């Protein structure tokens, strides 16, 4: 085998070993305790369309959280909150999945494929959305 053929064989092997796609990872950190401010932050507010892995961490000491992913109809869409329940009415939104019941200190993941548009990440445990647990994510082409 010539040196050129060996180099081509190595390159072919490397190409076959490479994954077909690489997902974008969005790190989500949730925090806040009952009666105080609540936070939901993302490490990048804009990503490209395609496969996405949300890595969610609850940094709270004594409060469970969740992360619900919804696609908004428009960037300025108002989110309906049911005042009596202190929760967002998820039936009026298009949910794309969630990481539910994250105990304090716990981690969870949500894998999905996102199209261009505006998305909202929120915690819908009673009172948490109203206390500030939400973030918008813009997905571009």
Secondary structure, 3 states (H helix, E strand, C coil): CCHHHHHHHHHHHHHHHCCCCCCEEEEEEEEECCCCCEEEEECCCEEECEEEEEEEEECCCCCCEEEEEEECCCCCCCCCEECCCCEECHHHCEEEEEEEEECCCCEEEEEEEECCEEEEEECCCCCCCCCCCEEEEEEEC
